[in-house]
């Protein structure tokens, strides 16, 4: 790797220049600038996707001093990432977030202090709604079809009306506070006036506390009481018991995953890691909650952490000396989020963030997000690495990404002919014969144009090496938006990388 000046102002030195060379590609190089455009790796099982492309890219970024996060799907992912980090001499920078809960990240408290601070509490609502939707999709559902729109919207409104009050009233916000607040809302207008209800209701205690602050001139408390008190003291107790109970059940479904157990210990109590540590200290966080071990909730929570990581980096303006960062997602479909990931990829370059997504089959991603959303995310990635695959849809998609070319078909047709003729006439005193023959030949030349793939889809099934002895080489096609490779005169090139 050839690079510009190394920045040594921090414990972990790093390279920041956009033209720092990461990986040789034919006569050219992939640079940090290229890496920030998004990276999509498509290859079937055993294609060398993880052992070649993913590892090579991670080695290059780790050697640059980049900080980042690793999401995990398989139980062995953590061990593999730790081995790679150790080989690159970065073990002092690692934090592992696992079932021991020794590394914690209080999502509620963090969001309240960052993206949801200074009156932007609705960002906290959006985080909780994303967690709910991510969990639903991780369980196998597609995008919300709107069938539960009323109760979903009502739950969202309740959250938006409670969180501003709780953020002001609580020094530290936890999921338990939300649950207690909603369980203690008044069930009737008469109950609002009941001293017994007031004594045991967190809802009332929060409103009373903020009311006192408002009376003492606290402007934020004044505004909160004015905007939200009527929701809890007038609107909510006027609802029917069944409607109110259904809304409470909807909210419970949203916050319940972080209310107990290991996930509460990690994401609902203390905080030892925050996203900006990747940029300021080069911290490498492995979220060791593999989806295949911990299920849909692990996928959903990693999805949300990934989004919060991106938001944090995008919220702080990057400069020419900002440390590079990355998000590593093997088996990307497990953590895919259509709108959030599209925004992440669209602005990753300005945040100096390298997003790495590896996937076996495009159809799996389409089944999760829908055709249009899946294709939009793939198309936003500026670098596509296309490896061997047995999936016909994936191979066709790969061939389409490389593109088609026009070719000419030349035809040459020759025809031969022969004619023979003769005659005899005879009359009184005279007679004669006549005859003749001939040969004719015609030649027709024609040229026609047709379109065909640069690389046929079937080539991905049988024409690419997948690593293994004796040479351990992995073949692929690399498609880079905006590039023109001298070897092909196109935006794509065939390349071979060593299996690590």
Residue, then its C-alpha position, 0 to 999 in steps of 0.5 A: x500500500x502506497x500512501x500519503x503522510x501518516x497522521x500520528x496525532x493519536x495513539x493509533x496512527x492513521x492515513x487520511x489522504x483520499x488518494x492513499x492506495x489500498x489495493x492494486x487492481x490491474x494497472x490501477x489502484x483502489x484508494x480510500x476515495x474509492x472505498x468511501x463510495x460503498x462496496x458490494x461483494x456478491x459471491x456464492x458459498x465457497x466463492x472466496x467472497x469472505x476469505x479473499x475480497x472481504x479480508x483483503x479490504x479489511x486488511x487494507x483499512x486496518x493498516x490505514x489505522x481505520x476504526x469501525x464496527x463488525x457485525x456478526x452472523x455466524x458464531x465463528x465470525x468473532x474468532x475470524x475477525x479477532x485473528x485478522x485484527x491480531x495479524x494487523x497488529x490492532x488488538x489494543x483497539x478491540x472491544x467485543x460486545x457479547x453476552x458477558x455485557x462487559x461492553x455496553x451501549x445504552x441506546x436510549x440514553x445515547x440517542x437522548x444525548x446526541x441525535x435526540x437532544x436540543x428538542x429533536x426528541x423525535x429522533x429517539x422515536x424513529x430509533x425505536x420504530x426502526x428497531x421494531x420494523x427491523x425485528x419484524x423484517x428479521x423474523x421473515x416479514x417484508x416491508x410493512x403493508x399498512x394493515x396495522x397502520x392505526x395502532x402503529x401510528x397511535x403508538x408512534x404518537x404516544x412515544x412522541x408525546x412521552x419521550x420529550x417529558x421523560x428526557x427532561x425529567x430523567x437524568x438517565x433514560x432507560x427502557x423501563x422508564x418508558x414501560x412504567x410511564x405507559x402502564x401508568x397512564x390514566x384510564x378515565x377522566x375521573x382517575x386523573x383527579x384520584x390521589x391514589x392514582x397520582x401517588x403511584x403513577x409515573x405519568x403523573x409524577x413526571x408531569x407534576x415535576x415538570x409543572x413545578x419546573x415550569x412554574x419556576x421559569x424553566x422554558x423547556x419544561x413550560x413548552x413540554x407541559x403546554x404541548x403534551x400534558x393534554x395528551x395524557x390528562x385529556x385525550x388518553x383517558x377519553x379513549x375506550x379501554x380496548x383501544x387504549x389497551x391495543x395501543x399499549x400492547x403495540x408499544x410493548x411490542x416495540x420496547x419489550x426486546x430491550x426490557x430484560x435479559x442479555x440484550x437489556x444488560x448490553x443495550x439498556x443499562x450502562x455505556x462503555x462504547x460510543x460510535x465516535x470512538x471509531x473516529x477519535x481513537x480508532x476503536x474496533x467494535x465487534x458486535x459478537x451477537x451472531x444472528x445464527x445463535x441469537x436469532x432475529x433480535x440480534x439482527x435487529x439490534x445490530x441493524x440499529x447500532x449500524x444506523x446509529x454509527x452512521x448517523x454519528x459519523x455523518x453528524x460530525x463534519x469530516x476534514x482532510x485529516x479525519x480518520x477513515x472508518x468502516x462498517x463490515x457486514x458479511x451476510x448483509x441481508x441479515x442487517x439490511x434496512x432499505x431507507x436507512x442504508x440508502x441514506x448511509x451509502x449516499x452520504x458515506x463519502x463525505x463522512x469518510x466511511x467505508x460501507x462493506x456489504x457481502x452477500x451470496x444471492x441478490x434474491x435473498x436481499x430482494x425478498x427482505x427489502x423488495x426488488x426496487x429497494x434492494x436494487x437501489x442499495x446495490x446501485x448506490x455502491x460504487x464498487x461491486x465485486x462479482x465472484x463465482x456463484x451458482x445462483x442464476x438470478x445473481x449471475x444474470x444480475x452480475x452480467x447486467x452490472x458489467x453490461x452489454x456490447x454490440x457485435x457485428x455478424x458477417x454473412x457471405x452467401x454464394x449461389x451457382x446456376x447453370x442453364x442448357x438449351x437446344x433445338x432442331x427444325x427441319x423443313x422441305x429442302x432445308x434444316x438446321x439445329x440450334x443450341x446454347x448453355x450458360x453458367x451464372x453465379x451470385x455473391x451476397x455479403x451482409x452485416x448485422x449488429x446484435x447485443x450480447x453480454x461482455x461476460x455471459x451469466x453462465x461464466x460465473x458458474x464455471x469460469x472463475x477460480x474460488x481459492x484453495x490449493x495449490x495457488x489459493x487464487x480467487x477470480x472476480x470481476x470488479x465494477x467501479x462507477x466512474x472508472x475507465x480501466x485501461x485493460x478493458x476501456x470500460x468501468x470493469x476489470x477482471x482481477x485475481x486476489x489471493x485467498x487469505 
